[in-house]
Amino acid sequence: MLLKKIVNRLQGEVRIRVVSGFPERVLNLCGARKLTFWDVCWVSPTEFVCSMSRQDYRSLRQAAKNLDCTLTAERKAGAPYFLRRFRRRYVLVYGLILCVIALIFGSFFIWNFQIEGNESVTDEEILRCLATHGVKLGTFGFGIDSEDLRNHVLLEMPELVWITVNVSGCQAQVQVRERLPTQERVDKRAPQNVVARRDGLVLKITALGGEKRVLAGTTVEQGQLLISGVEDTGTFGARLKAGMGSVTARTWYTLRTKIPLTEQKKTYTGEEKTRWSLIFGTHRIKLYGSGSYSLAECDKISTRKQLYLFGIALPITVERETRRYFTLETVSILPETVREQGETLLTEYLHTLVDPYGAISSALCTVKQDGDTVAVTLTAECVEQIGETVPIYTETPEE
């Protein structure tokens, strides 16, 4: 459907009105001479409106001279009628030709990047690495050696295992695959101990290698030996082993923070300013005068829209910048609201500390107001795995 519209526009399209005592004769004439028409709209039993191509309209006018009908062209559109306006305006014609040539020639260069497949590696890092090897805005698309580019980029970015650049018109599609994180291998033969990661009350200790140095119900401190990798044979001295296992313990946390009872609130004045810019590759053309402003007095909202012609990305981006001005006012906050904010903040932080090793059993939040601030204290009891392995050095490390 879209292709037909484009073809009709290129050939020229005429919207005609037919008035006849026998309008079916006009339709039969179009069918006999294979004249195409569409969008037929009946105004009355003796009058209808339809659209035809420019050439078919000429043929119908010649063939309908012997019929008792009136043909009226209500609207003419398309490339032939548009270009006819410039028959005596040679400068505009030459300018239009130059624009078409520039558009065709510009489609051979890269004016936009689309990156897919990256999560931990940012788009800026990939674009910066590509730019160091000559692939950037304005690069000739057909001059890219994908194999050579892939080898150089993968050497400089070990986070990636695969990258390819496919150029389609003015747009370069960059597809990457990131390296999967590898789990650290545990050497079960390397001598090591299991020590306490933090203070706690041991609930359960399981030794998979080595000897237990504490029992359940024992209070331990951070760094204390829990499972030893040194085994006393009794007759032949000590033997080094890989101490491994898990130690589950009750732990306690006390977190504090202070939150003021006042905050800065934005009050928008209703004043807004909009600025437009055109971006050609890496160059910006401002469509407004010079002037400065303070980011502390307004919010800046920028939106960009790339221009397309017949589905082809043009090297032109329209940027709209909207500024919403406001004033700052100091407002008071209720102590109950501050307590909720502080408890939420401390609880989220506590989860980041405990969740990788265990779970929170119970928590208690207390507040104390001191002038214009509120001190929020969160006390929590948790059950977590506190054992961590440390190597046993059999030789003195060289300085």
C-alpha positions in Angstrom: 0.0 0.0 0.0 2.8 2.4 0.9 4.7 1.5 -2.3 1.6 2.3 -4.4 1.3 5.7 -2.8 5.0 6.4 -3.5 4.6 5.3 -7.2 1.5 7.5 -7.6 3.2 10.5 -6.1 6.2 10.0 -8.4 4.0 9.7 -11.5 1.6 12.4 -10.6 -1.9 12.1 -9.1 -5.1 14.0 -10.2 -8.4 14.2 -8.2 -11.2 14.6 -10.8 -14.9 15.3 -10.6 -17.1 13.7 -13.2 -20.6 15.1 -14.0 -22.7 13.1 -16.5 -26.3 12.0 -17.1 -24.9 8.5 -17.5 -21.8 8.3 -15.2 -21.6 4.5 -15.7 -20.5 5.1 -19.3 -17.4 6.9 -18.0 -16.6 4.0 -15.7 -17.1 1.5 -18.6 -14.8 3.6 -20.7 -12.1 3.5 -18.0 -12.5 -0.3 -17.9 -12.3 -0.7 -21.7 -9.2 1.4 -22.0 -7.6 -0.1 -18.8 -7.4 3.3 -17.0 -6.8 2.9 -13.3 -8.8 4.9 -10.8 -9.3 4.7 -7.1 -11.0 6.4 -4.1 -14.3 6.7 -5.8 -16.8 8.9 -3.9 -20.4 9.3 -5.2 -21.8 12.8 -4.7 -25.1 12.2 -6.4 -26.5 9.7 -8.9 -25.0 11.8 -11.8 -21.8 13.0 -10.1 -18.8 11.2 -8.5 -15.2 12.0 -7.6 -12.2 9.7 -8.0 -8.4 9.8 -8.3 -6.3 8.9 -11.3 -2.7 9.0 -12.4 -1.5 11.9 -14.6 -1.2 9.8 -17.8 -4.6 8.1 -17.3 -6.3 11.4 -16.8 -4.9 12.7 -20.1 -6.1 9.5 -21.9 -9.6 9.8 -20.3 -9.9 13.5 -21.4 -9.2 12.5 -25.0 -11.6 9.5 -24.9 -14.4 11.3 -23.2 -14.8 14.1 -25.8 -17.6 12.1 -27.5 -19.4 11.5 -24.2 -21.9 13.9 -22.7 -19.9 14.5 -19.5 -17.8 17.2 -17.8 -14.4 16.4 -16.3 -12.9 18.8 -13.8 -9.5 18.5 -12.1 -9.9 19.5 -8.5 -6.5 18.8 -7.2 -3.1 17.9 -8.7 -0.3 16.5 -6.7 3.0 14.6 -7.2 6.5 15.1 -8.4 5.7 16.3 -12.0 3.4 19.1 -10.8 5.9 20.0 -8.0 8.8 20.2 -10.5 6.7 22.2 -13.0 6.7 25.1 -10.6 10.4 25.5 -11.0 10.6 25.6 -14.8 11.8 29.1 -14.9 13.5 29.2 -11.5 16.8 27.7 -12.5 18.5 28.4 -9.1 15.9 26.4 -7.2 16.1 23.6 -9.8 19.9 23.4 -9.5 19.6 23.6 -5.7 17.1 20.7 -5.7 19.4 18.7 -7.9 22.3 19.4 -5.6 20.3 18.4 -2.6 19.4 15.1 -4.2 23.0 14.4 -5.1 24.1 15.3 -1.6 21.5 13.0 -0.2 22.6 10.1 -2.4 26.2 10.8 -1.7 25.7 11.3 2.0 23.9 7.9 2.3 27.3 6.3 1.8 28.6 7.6 5.1 27.7 6.7 8.7 25.6 9.3 10.5 23.9 7.2 13.2 24.9 4.3 15.4 22.6 1.6 16.9 24.2 -0.7 19.5 22.7 -4.0 20.6 23.7 -6.8 23.0 25.6 -4.8 25.6 24.6 -4.7 29.3 27.6 -4.0 31.5 29.7 -2.3 28.8 28.3 1.2 28.0 27.5 2.6 24.6 30.1 5.4 25.1 32.9 2.9 25.7 32.1 1.0 22.6 31.7 4.1 20.5 35.0 5.5 21.9 36.8 2.3 21.0 35.4 2.3 17.5 36.4 5.9 17.0 40.0 5.1 17.8 40.0 2.7 14.9 38.4 5.1 12.4 34.7 4.2 12.7 32.8 7.3 13.8 30.3 9.8 12.5 31.1 10.7 8.9 33.0 7.5 8.2 32.7 6.0 4.6 30.5 3.0 5.2 31.9 0.8 2.4 35.5 1.3 3.6 35.0 -0.6 6.9 37.0 -3.9 7.2 34.8 -5.8 9.7 37.3 -8.6 10.3 40.2 -6.2 11.0 38.0 -4.0 13.2 36.7 -7.0 15.2 40.3 -8.1 16.0 41.4 -4.7 17.2 38.4 -4.0 19.3 38.4 -7.4 21.0 42.0 -6.9 22.0 41.3 -3.5 23.6 38.0 -4.6 25.2 38.4 -8.0 26.9 34.8 -7.6 28.2 33.6 -8.5 24.7 33.9 -11.9 22.9 32.3 -10.8 19.6 31.5 -7.6 17.7 30.3 -6.8 14.2 29.4 -3.6 12.4 26.7 -3.8 9.7 26.1 -0.6 7.6 22.7 0.0 6.2 22.4 3.4 4.5 23.4 6.1 7.0 23.0 3.8 10.0 25.6 1.5 11.5 24.3 -1.4 13.5 26.8 -2.5 16.1 26.1 -6.0 17.6 28.2 -7.2 20.5 28.3 -10.2 22.8 29.7 -9.8 26.3 32.0 -12.3 28.0 30.1 -14.3 30.6 31.5 -14.0 34.1 33.6 -17.1 35.1 33.3 -18.6 38.5 36.5 -18.6 40.5 37.9 -22.1 40.8 38.5 -23.4 44.3 41.7 -25.3 44.7 40.8 -28.0 47.2 44.5 -28.8 47.7 45.7 -25.4 48.6 46.3 -24.9 52.4 43.7 -22.5 53.9 41.8 -21.7 57.0 38.2 -20.6 57.6 37.9 -17.5 59.8 35.0 -15.3 60.9 34.0 -12.6 58.5 32.3 -10.7 61.4 31.3 -11.0 65.1 28.5 -13.4 65.9 27.1 -16.3 67.9 27.8 -19.7 66.1 24.6 -21.7 65.6 26.0 -24.4 63.3 29.4 -25.3 62.0 30.1 -27.8 59.2 33.7 -28.7 58.3 34.2 -30.2 54.8 37.9 -30.2 55.3 40.2 -29.4 58.2 39.3 -29.4 61.9 36.7 -27.4 63.8 38.2 -24.8 66.3 34.9 -23.6 67.8 31.6 -25.3 68.8 28.0 -24.3 68.3 26.9 -21.7 70.9 30.3 -20.1 71.0 30.7 -16.3 70.5 33.3 -15.4 68.0 35.0 -12.2 66.9 35.9 -11.0 63.4 39.1 -12.8 62.1 38.9 -15.6 64.7 39.9 -19.1 63.4 36.8 -21.3 62.9 38.1 -24.2 60.8 41.8 -24.9 60.7 43.7 -26.3 57.8 46.6 -27.4 60.0 46.1 -31.0 61.3 48.3 -32.4 64.1 49.3 -36.0 63.2 50.7 -36.6 66.7 53.8 -38.5 65.4 55.0 -36.8 62.3 54.3 -33.2 63.1 51.6 -31.1 61.4 49.9 -31.6 58.0 48.5 -28.8 55.9 45.0 -29.3 54.4 42.4 -27.2 52.7 40.1 -26.0 55.5 36.6 -25.7 54.0 33.0 -25.5 55.4 30.2 -23.3 56.4 29.5 -21.5 59.7 26.0 -20.2 60.4 25.8 -17.6 63.2 23.5 -15.0 64.7 24.8 -11.5 64.0 23.7 -8.0 65.0 23.8 -4.7 63.1 23.4 -1.1 64.3 23.0 1.5 61.6 22.5 5.2 62.1 21.7 8.2 60.0 20.6 11.8 60.5 17.9 13.4 58.4 17.0 17.2 58.5 13.4 18.2 59.2 13.4 20.6 56.3 13.9 20.2 52.5 14.1 22.3 49.4 10.9 22.1 47.3 10.5 23.2 43.7 7.7 25.5 42.8 7.3 26.0 39.1 6.6 29.5 38.0 4.8 28.4 34.8 7.4 30.0 32.6 8.8 27.8 29.8 11.2 28.4 27.0 11.8 26.1 24.0 14.9 26.1 21.8 15.5 24.2 18.6 18.8 23.0 17.1 19.9 21.0 14.1 22.6 18.5 14.4 24.6 17.5 11.3 26.8 14.6 12.4 28.9 16.1 15.1 28.1 19.8 14.3 25.3 21.7 15.9 23.4 24.6 14.4 21.5 26.7 17.0 18.2 28.1 15.8 18.1 30.7 18.6 20.2 33.6 19.8 22.9 33.6 22.4 22.1 33.6 26.1 23.0 32.0 29.3 21.0 30.4 32.1 21.5 28.7 35.4 20.6 25.0 35.9 19.7 25.8 39.5 16.8 27.9 38.3 15.2 25.5 35.7 14.8 22.0 34.6 16.3 21.1 31.2 14.4 18.5 29.1 16.0 17.6 25.7 14.5 15.4 23.1 16.0 14.3 19.8 14.4 13.1 16.6 16.3 11.9 13.6 14.9 12.8 10.2 14.1 10.1 7.6 13.3 10.3 3.9 11.6 7.3 2.3 12.7 5.2 5.3 16.4 6.2 4.9 18.0 7.9 7.9 19.3 11.3 7.1 22.4 12.8 8.8 20.1 15.5 10.4 18.8 15.4 13.9 16.3 17.9 15.3 16.8 18.6 19.0 14.2 20.3 21.1 15.3 21.8 24.5 12.6 22.8 26.9 13.4 24.7 30.1 10.9 24.9 33.0 11.7 27.6 35.5 11.1 27.2 39.2 11.9 28.7 42.6 13.2 26.9 45.7 11.3 27.0 48.9 12.3 25.6 52.3 9.4 23.5 53.7 9.1 21.5 56.9 8.8 17.7 57.1 6.8 15.8 59.7 8.8 13.7 62.1 6.7 10.6 61.1 7.7 11.1 57.5 11.3 11.5 58.4 11.1 8.3 60.4 9.7 6.4 57.5 12.3 7.8 55.1 15.2 6.9 57.5 13.9 3.4 58.2 13.4 2.7 54.5 16.9 4.0 53.7 18.6 2.0 56.5 16.6 -1.2 55.7 17.7 -1.1 52.1 21.3 -0.6 53.1 21.0 -3.5 55.6 19.7 -5.8 52.9 22.8 -5.1 50.7 25.0 -6.2 53.6 23.1 -9.3 54.7 21.3 -10.8 51.6 24.5 -12.3 50.0 25.1 -14.4 53.1 21.7 -14.9 54.9 18.5 -13.2 56.0 17.2 -10.6 58.5 15.5 -12.2 61.5 14.2 -9.0 63.3 14.7 -5.3 63.2 13.8 -2.3 65.4 13.9 1.3 64.4 14.2 4.2 66.9 14.3 7.9 66.4 15.5 10.9 68.4 15.0 14.5 67.5 17.9 16.9 68.0 17.0 20.4 67.0 16.2 20.5 63.3 17.5 17.0 62.6 16.2 13.5 63.5 18.6 10.7 64.3 17.3 7.4 63.1 18.8 4.1 64.5 18.1 0.7 63.1 19.0 -2.4 65.2 18.7 -5.8 63.5 19.4 -9.4 64.3 20.3 -11.7 61.4 21.2 -15.3 60.6 24.0 -15.6 58.1 27.1 -17.5 57.0 30.1 -15.8 58.5 32.9 -18.1 57.4 35.5 -17.0 54.8 38.6 -18.7 53.6 42.1 -17.3 53.9 45.3 -18.9 52.6 48.0 -20.5 54.7 51.4 -19.2 53.7 54.0 -21.9 53.9 56.8 -19.5 52.9 57.6 -15.9 53.9 56.4 -13.5 51.2 59.2 -11.7 49.4 59.3 -8.0 50.0 
